[in-house]
Amino acid sequence: MSMNPFEILLQLLGLAPQLVVAGACIFYLAKKGATPEGILLTIASVVSLILHAITAVVIPYLMTNGTMDATSIGEFYSRLSFVYIIIGAAHAVGFILLILQALKAPRQQNTF
């Protein structure tokens, strides 16, 4: 039993929000240059997008074809959870750095 194209499309639609976040991070990195927060946010969002694509499309495909058994899938997901923790921490640190930078920026006075 294999995945039909409609099932694959539904899995890929779940990638849309992460694709938007990754695009925004890449845009920020392109506009601001290689700042620490931009690099952390971009790397974390792109790696998260790739890992989500693997877990949303590749793993279900391998499961339906019988290529991976339950033990292999369990080992894969346990390793993947560790990577997600590191990626989440990198994303959090990048976001905190971005907030701190925004708070340090001089405020402009509105003159009406």
CNS distance restraints for C-alpha pairs under 8 A (distance, minus, plus):
assign (resid   1 and name CA) (resid  64 and name CA) 5.68 0.50 0.50
assign (resid   1 and name CA) (resid  65 and name CA) 6.18 0.50 0.50
assign (resid   2 and name CA) (resid  61 and name CA) 6.71 0.50 0.50
assign (resid   2 and name CA) (resid  64 and name CA) 5.33 0.50 0.50
assign (resid   2 and name CA) (resid  65 and name CA) 5.83 0.50 0.50
assign (resid   3 and name CA) (resid   7 and name CA) 6.12 0.50 0.50
assign (resid   3 and name CA) (resid   8 and name CA) 6.70 0.50 0.50
assign (resid   3 and name CA) (resid  60 and name CA) 7.93 0.50 0.50
assign (resid   3 and name CA) (resid  61 and name CA) 6.27 0.50 0.50
assign (resid   3 and name CA) (resid  64 and name CA) 6.93 0.50 0.50
assign (resid   4 and name CA) (resid   8 and name CA) 6.55 0.50 0.50
assign (resid   5 and name CA) (resid   9 and name CA) 6.13 0.50 0.50
assign (resid   6 and name CA) (resid  10 and name CA) 6.25 0.50 0.50
assign (resid   7 and name CA) (resid  11 and name CA) 6.29 0.50 0.50
assign (resid   8 and name CA) (resid  12 and name CA) 6.20 0.50 0.50
assign (resid   8 and name CA) (resid  57 and name CA) 6.45 0.50 0.50
assign (resid   9 and name CA) (resid  13 and name CA) 6.20 0.50 0.50
assign (resid  10 and name CA) (resid  14 and name CA) 6.90 0.50 0.50
assign (resid  11 and name CA) (resid  15 and name CA) 7.39 0.50 0.50
assign (resid  11 and name CA) (resid  56 and name CA) 5.62 0.50 0.50
assign (resid  11 and name CA) (resid  57 and name CA) 6.30 0.50 0.50
assign (resid  12 and name CA) (resid  16 and name CA) 7.30 0.50 0.50
assign (resid  12 and name CA) (resid  53 and name CA) 7.29 0.50 0.50
assign (resid  12 and name CA) (resid  56 and name CA) 7.19 0.50 0.50
assign (resid  12 and name CA) (resid  57 and name CA) 7.28 0.50 0.50
assign (resid  15 and name CA) (resid  19 and name CA) 6.00 0.50 0.50
assign (resid  15 and name CA) (resid  49 and name CA) 7.07 0.50 0.50
assign (resid  15 and name CA) (resid  52 and name CA) 7.17 0.50 0.50
assign (resid  15 and name CA) (resid  53 and name CA) 6.85 0.50 0.50
assign (resid  16 and name CA) (resid  20 and name CA) 6.27 0.50 0.50
assign (resid  17 and name CA) (resid  21 and name CA) 6.38 0.50 0.50
assign (resid  18 and name CA) (resid  22 and name CA) 6.04 0.50 0.50
assign (resid  18 and name CA) (resid  45 and name CA) 7.21 0.50 0.50
assign (resid  18 and name CA) (resid  48 and name CA) 7.84 0.50 0.50
assign (resid  18 and name CA) (resid  49 and name CA) 5.87 0.50 0.50
assign (resid  19 and name CA) (resid  23 and name CA) 6.03 0.50 0.50
assign (resid  19 and name CA) (resid  49 and name CA) 6.70 0.50 0.50
assign (resid  20 and name CA) (resid  24 and name CA) 6.15 0.50 0.50
assign (resid  21 and name CA) (resid  25 and name CA) 6.19 0.50 0.50
assign (resid  21 and name CA) (resid  45 and name CA) 6.78 0.50 0.50
assign (resid  22 and name CA) (resid  26 and name CA) 6.15 0.50 0.50
assign (resid  22 and name CA) (resid  42 and name CA) 6.40 0.50 0.50
assign (resid  22 and name CA) (resid  45 and name CA) 5.05 0.50 0.50
assign (resid  22 and name CA) (resid  46 and name CA) 5.63 0.50 0.50
assign (resid  22 and name CA) (resid  49 and name CA) 7.40 0.50 0.50
assign (resid  23 and name CA) (resid  27 and name CA) 6.06 0.50 0.50
assign (resid  24 and name CA) (resid  28 and name CA) 6.11 0.50 0.50
assign (resid  25 and name CA) (resid  29 and name CA) 6.13 0.50 0.50
assign (resid  25 and name CA) (resid  38 and name CA) 6.72 0.50 0.50
assign (resid  25 and name CA) (resid  41 and name CA) 6.12 0.50 0.50
assign (resid  25 and name CA) (resid  42 and name CA) 4.99 0.50 0.50
assign (resid  25 and name CA) (resid  45 and name CA) 7.37 0.50 0.50
assign (resid  26 and name CA) (resid  30 and name CA) 6.11 0.50 0.50
assign (resid  26 and name CA) (resid  38 and name CA) 7.90 0.50 0.50
assign (resid  26 and name CA) (resid  42 and name CA) 5.81 0.50 0.50
assign (resid  27 and name CA) (resid  31 and name CA) 6.17 0.50 0.50
assign (resid  28 and name CA) (resid  32 and name CA) 5.91 0.50 0.50
assign (resid  28 and name CA) (resid  33 and name CA) 7.86 0.50 0.50
assign (resid  28 and name CA) (resid  38 and name CA) 6.49 0.50 0.50
assign (resid  29 and name CA) (resid  33 and name CA) 5.26 0.50 0.50
assign (resid  29 and name CA) (resid  34 and name CA) 6.18 0.50 0.50
assign (resid  29 and name CA) (resid  35 and name CA) 7.31 0.50 0.50
assign (resid  29 and name CA) (resid  38 and name CA) 5.03 0.50 0.50
assign (resid  29 and name CA) (resid  39 and name CA) 6.80 0.50 0.50
assign (resid  29 and name CA) (resid  42 and name CA) 7.25 0.50 0.50
assign (resid  30 and name CA) (resid  34 and name CA) 7.90 0.50 0.50
assign (resid  32 and name CA) (resid  38 and name CA) 7.69 0.50 0.50
assign (resid  33 and name CA) (resid  38 and name CA) 7.69 0.50 0.50
assign (resid  34 and name CA) (resid  38 and name CA) 6.43 0.50 0.50
assign (resid  34 and name CA) (resid  39 and name CA) 6.22 0.50 0.50
assign (resid  35 and name CA) (resid  39 and name CA) 6.15 0.50 0.50
assign (resid  36 and name CA) (resid  40 and name CA) 6.14 0.50 0.50
assign (resid  36 and name CA) (resid  94 and name CA) 7.16 0.50 0.50
assign (resid  36 and name CA) (resid  97 and name CA) 7.78 0.50 0.50
assign (resid  37 and name CA) (resid  41 and name CA) 5.98 0.50 0.50
assign (resid  37 and name CA) (resid  93 and name CA) 7.56 0.50 0.50
assign (resid  37 and name CA) (resid  94 and name CA) 4.25 0.50 0.50
assign (resid  37 and name CA) (resid  95 and name CA) 6.67 0.50 0.50
assign (resid  37 and name CA) (resid  97 and name CA) 5.51 0.50 0.50
assign (resid  37 and name CA) (resid  98 and name CA) 5.68 0.50 0.50
assign (resid  38 and name CA) (resid  42 and name CA) 5.94 0.50 0.50
assign (resid  38 and name CA) (resid  94 and name CA) 6.89 0.50 0.50
assign (resid  38 and name CA) (resid  98 and name CA) 7.87 0.50 0.50
assign (resid  39 and name CA) (resid  43 and name CA) 6.01 0.50 0.50
assign (resid  39 and name CA) (resid  94 and name CA) 7.76 0.50 0.50
assign (resid  40 and name CA) (resid  44 and name CA) 5.98 0.50 0.50
assign (resid  40 and name CA) (resid  90 and name CA) 5.85 0.50 0.50
assign (resid  40 and name CA) (resid  91 and name CA) 6.20 0.50 0.50
assign (resid  40 and name CA) (resid  93 and name CA) 7.49 0.50 0.50
assign (resid  40 and name CA) (resid  94 and name CA) 5.06 0.50 0.50
assign (resid  41 and name CA) (resid  45 and name CA) 5.99 0.50 0.50
assign (resid  41 and name CA) (resid  90 and name CA) 7.12 0.50 0.50
assign (resid  41 and name CA) (resid  91 and name CA) 5.19 0.50 0.50
assign (resid  41 and name CA) (resid  94 and name CA) 5.23 0.50 0.50
assign (resid  41 and name CA) (resid  95 and name CA) 6.88 0.50 0.50
assign (resid  42 and name CA) (resid  46 and name CA) 6.01 0.50 0.50
assign (resid  43 and name CA) (resid  47 and name CA) 5.99 0.50 0.50
assign (resid  44 and name CA) (resid  48 and name CA) 5.93 0.50 0.50
assign (resid  44 and name CA) (resid  87 and name CA) 5.21 0.50 0.50
assign (resid  44 and name CA) (resid  88 and name CA) 7.14 0.50 0.50
assign (resid  44 and name CA) (resid  90 and name CA) 6.09 0.50 0.50
assign (resid  44 and name CA) (resid  91 and name CA) 5.41 0.50 0.50
assign (resid  45 and name CA) (resid  49 and name CA) 6.03 0.50 0.50
assign (resid  45 and name CA) (resid  87 and name CA) 7.99 0.50 0.50
assign (resid  45 and name CA) (resid  91 and name CA) 7.24 0.50 0.50
assign (resid  46 and name CA) (resid  50 and name CA) 6.25 0.50 0.50
assign (resid  47 and name CA) (resid  51 and name CA) 6.12 0.50 0.50
assign (resid  47 and name CA) (resid  87 and name CA) 7.48 0.50 0.50
assign (resid  48 and name CA) (resid  52 and name CA) 5.99 0.50 0.50
assign (resid  48 and name CA) (resid  84 and name CA) 7.35 0.50 0.50
assign (resid  48 and name CA) (resid  87 and name CA) 6.88 0.50 0.50
assign (resid  49 and name CA) (resid  53 and name CA) 6.15 0.50 0.50
assign (resid  50 and name CA) (resid  54 and name CA) 6.29 0.50 0.50
assign (resid  51 and name CA) (resid  55 and name CA) 6.22 0.50 0.50
assign (resid  52 and name CA) (resid  56 and name CA) 5.82 0.50 0.50
assign (resid  53 and name CA) (resid  57 and name CA) 5.84 0.50 0.50
assign (resid  53 and name CA) (resid  58 and name CA) 7.28 0.50 0.50
assign (resid  54 and name CA) (resid  58 and name CA) 4.89 0.50 0.50
assign (resid  54 and name CA) (resid  59 and name CA) 6.29 0.50 0.50
assign (resid  55 and name CA) (resid  59 and name CA) 5.27 0.50 0.50
assign (resid  55 and name CA) (resid  60 and name CA) 7.22 0.50 0.50
assign (resid  56 and name CA) (resid  60 and name CA) 6.69 0.50 0.50
assign (resid  57 and name CA) (resid  61 and name CA) 6.15 0.50 0.50
assign (resid  58 and name CA) (resid  62 and name CA) 6.17 0.50 0.50
assign (resid  59 and name CA) (resid  63 and name CA) 6.04 0.50 0.50
assign (resid  59 and name CA) (resid  73 and name CA) 7.96 0.50 0.50
assign (resid  60 and name CA) (resid  64 and name CA) 6.10 0.50 0.50
assign (resid  61 and name CA) (resid  65 and name CA) 6.25 0.50 0.50
assign (resid  62 and name CA) (resid  66 and name CA) 6.16 0.50 0.50
assign (resid  62 and name CA) (resid  67 and name CA) 5.16 0.50 0.50
assign (resid  62 and name CA) (resid  68 and name CA) 5.88 0.50 0.50
assign (resid  63 and name CA) (resid  67 and name CA) 6.19 0.50 0.50
assign (resid  63 and name CA) (resid  68 and name CA) 5.61 0.50 0.50
assign (resid  63 and name CA) (resid  69 and name CA) 7.25 0.50 0.50
assign (resid  68 and name CA) (resid  72 and name CA) 6.01 0.50 0.50
assign (resid  68 and name CA) (resid  73 and name CA) 6.45 0.50 0.50
assign (resid  69 and name CA) (resid  73 and name CA) 6.34 0.50 0.50
assign (resid  70 and name CA) (resid  74 and name CA) 6.11 0.50 0.50
assign (resid  71 and name CA) (resid  75 and name CA) 6.23 0.50 0.50
assign (resid  72 and name CA) (resid  76 and name CA) 6.07 0.50 0.50
assign (resid  73 and name CA) (resid  77 and name CA) 6.18 0.50 0.50
assign (resid  74 and name CA) (resid  78 and name CA) 6.17 0.50 0.50
assign (resid  75 and name CA) (resid  79 and name CA) 6.30 0.50 0.50
assign (resid  76 and name CA) (resid  80 and name CA) 6.03 0.50 0.50
assign (resid  77 and name CA) (resid  81 and name CA) 6.03 0.50 0.50
assign (resid  78 and name CA) (resid  82 and name CA) 6.81 0.50 0.50
assign (resid  79 and name CA) (resid  83 and name CA) 6.66 0.50 0.50
assign (resid  80 and name CA) (resid  84 and name CA) 6.18 0.50 0.50
assign (resid  81 and name CA) (resid  85 and name CA) 6.30 0.50 0.50
assign (resid  82 and name CA) (resid  86 and name CA) 6.58 0.50 0.50
assign (resid  83 and name CA) (resid  87 and name CA) 6.16 0.50 0.50
assign (resid  84 and name CA) (resid  88 and name CA) 5.87 0.50 0.50
assign (resid  85 and name CA) (resid  89 and name CA) 6.14 0.50 0.50
assign (resid  86 and name CA) (resid  90 and name CA) 6.22 0.50 0.50
assign (resid  87 and name CA) (resid  91 and name CA) 6.13 0.50 0.50
assign (resid  88 and name CA) (resid  92 and name CA) 6.08 0.50 0.50
assign (resid  89 and name CA) (resid  93 and name CA) 6.12 0.50 0.50
assign (resid  90 and name CA) (resid  94 and name CA) 6.10 0.50 0.50
assign (resid  91 and name CA) (resid  95 and name CA) 6.09 0.50 0.50
assign (resid  92 and name CA) (resid  96 and name CA) 6.12 0.50 0.50
assign (resid  93 and name CA) (resid  97 and name CA) 6.14 0.50 0.50
assign (resid  94 and name CA) (resid  98 and name CA) 6.17 0.50 0.50
assign (resid  95 and name CA) (resid  99 and name CA) 6.22 0.50 0.50
assign (resid  96 and name CA) (resid 100 and name CA) 6.15 0.50 0.50
assign (resid  97 and name CA) (resid 101 and name CA) 6.09 0.50 0.50
assign (resid  98 and name CA) (resid 102 and name CA) 6.18 0.50 0.50
assign (resid  99 and name CA) (resid 103 and name CA) 6.21 0.50 0.50
assign (resid 100 and name CA) (resid 104 and name CA) 6.29 0.50 0.50
assign (resid 101 and name CA) (resid 105 and name CA) 6.36 0.50 0.50
